[in-house]
Amino acid sequence: MRMRLKETGSLPKLYGRGRKAFVLLTVLVVIAFLALAAYRYNDLMRSEYLASHGAQRSAESRALAESGLNYSMAVLFAGQGQLAVNTSQSLEVDPANSSPLKGSFQIIQVEEESAKLNLNSLLDLDSSGDTLRQVLEKVQSTIPEMTDDVIAAIIDWMDEDDDLEEQGAETEYYMALDPPYRAKNAPVDSIEELLLVRGVTPALLNGSGTSPGLKSLFTVNTREVNFESDGITIVRLNEGDLTTLESGLSTALGEPSVSQFIMAYRLYGNTKSSGSSGGSSSAGGGAASSPSSGGSSSTSGGSGGSSSSSGGLGSSSSQKPSTGSSGSSSSFGGPSGGASSSGSSSISAGGTATIVSSGGAVTVTASAGATAPQSSSVTVVDPAMLQAQIDQDKQPNFFRQLKKVGSIFDLASTDVTVSYQSGKQKVSGTLKSPLKDPSVASQYLPLLFSATSTASAPDSADKVELPAKLNVMAAPYEVLSLLPGLEDQDIQNILTNRPQPGDSTGDTLAWLLTKAQISASKLSRVEKYLTTRPKMVRVVSVGKLDGFGVTTVLEGMIDLSGPRPRLAGIRDLSDAYRSADSGQSP
């Protein structure tokens, strides 16, 4: 018997119930995935919000720290280096905000980089490396780790060639390291770069408990520029056009005797004078040599003080010459309107004789133990006739070699042998530097330093930069003692007689001669290393946002060498200071 199913037109109920359960399961899975996606999206959005919020707060705290650096620039520029550590100031980050955020900056470190010797400058001034070696060898007395092989390795790293110094290290040594690298053979970019040099350790660089580090003595951040500020014209002492030089000196100095001596120095060269010691034993106007007696003579300028001969046996008071109307310059430190005359006198060995002429008083002294003739003739240089000779000789001459002024202090330590035509006779004599007179030096030497320069005018971009100099007004004893050519007593004189802040005598290097009483001959050798202005100051500023605990620490190098201060570089030290706070070495 066959049964027939009844067609209902739909699936059995069993199949219908299974389909409904599958759809429900699918919906639950989709809902779960959507919930996870929403949670993930919410988490990403929250992370993005926190990141942007943190970036905003970090930018605000950085702006506060930068405000500290800009504040430091303003104070340094206005006060020439008077910036106190721990200076702090509260600021409003956004005054226009309805709920203003506030914060503060604090200056935690102020260090004058120009109170240290620039390593690159020592090599620029002496490419042979001898000066750099001499300075580094002086460091050995305070830093025992500075051995001869470390000195040689530093010179090899910085010099331009790949020639190996004795006990040094060049590219061959560094290429054998892991990882390998080549020797710099160029100026270093940062003092920390010395850690790449063989033998230079962090203790040698940063110092230890028993000795200072190289970072406390040397820098590579300072600079010296060779251009004129707005509204200021620098007289170039080594100017090739002597007419332009004479005009500039007349405008800048206003003293014919000093201008005439500089012109004679450029034209006829210098004559080293015996017994010249600059500030400590300056004669009024110097000494004029007497060929017949074999002794020396000295003339008094405008100081009214005593003048000593090279033999040191006789002296006489001098009388300041009267100012004439002709405007011609005198070789004795003061203007003189009359012509010179010559006379004769009889002197014994070790005695003195004074000849008074319209050019001033001339004292002739026989040297000790010498047999003086019964009469000697002393020729006084006639400033008017000498000026006529200078006017003739200063005209352009292609074949003439002009004497260059290496140091302004040279003008205070040397004399000039001059010759000029007086009627039918040719007169020769010694033109004494008026700057040997202390009163003349104290008045006109600062003008020479502020208004003139021995550097040539820059005719290309690479001549704008000069070797960086050391600020003698701020350098400590440990740094000054590294200068070549100075003795310990000279350094003590510098520290004892250094002008106080605000004293205008410290604006130029002239005080080293007039106040510290260091000889002009010594100063002429070290002038190229020295300045009296801060040129680069390292400032560390901390910016902190109130209520958020966000702190940014910035190190700024403030360049004061130009007419306006500028930030030469900024480095973020936040991570280093956080490491230091957590007890780790930064």
KAVENRA-V271950 format. One line per field, one symbol per residue. ss: DSSP state (@ for helix, = for strand, . for the rest). phi: phi as a letter, one per 20 degrees, with the letter a starting at -180 (. if undefined). Layout:
ss = ???
phi = ???
This chain:
ss = ............@@@@@@@@@@@@@@@@@@@@@@@@@@@@@@@@@@@@@@@@@@@@@@@@@@@@@@@@@@@@@@@@@@@........=====.........===========@@@.==@@@@@@@....@@@@@@@@@@........@@@@@@@@@@@............@@@@@...............@@@@@@.....@@@@@.......@@@.==....==.........==.....@@@@@@@@@@@@..@@@@@@@@@@@@@..==.............====......====......===......===.........................===......======..======..........===....@@@@@@@@@@@..............@@@@@.=========..=======..@@@.@@@@@@@@@@@@@@==.......@@@.==...==.....@@@@.......@@@@@@@@@@......@@@@...@@@@.....@@@@@@@@@@==....==========....==========......=======.@@@@@@@@.....
phi = .dddfefdnbffffffffffffffffffffffffffffffffffffffffffffffffffffffffffffffffffffdloecefmfcbecdfcfeffcfecabcbedbcceffecfeffffeffbffnffffffffffgfdcffeeffffffffffefeedfeffmebcggfffeecfebefflageebffffffegnedgfffencfdbfdffedcbcefbcdcbeffmddeeefegfefffffffffffdmcfffffffffffedndcfefmfcmfeceefcocdfdffemecccddedemeecdeffmdcbbfddfffeeefmfedednbfbeeeeccbcbdcefnecbddecfepddddcfffneeeffbcddeefeffffffffffeffgbfeedefeefbffffdccdceccbedmeddddadeefffffgffffedfgfffedcbeffffdbffdfedgfdefffcffgfeffeffndefffffffffdfffgneffefcffffeedfmeffffffedgfedbdcfdbcecddddcefncmeccdcdceeedfefcfbefaccedgfffffffeneff
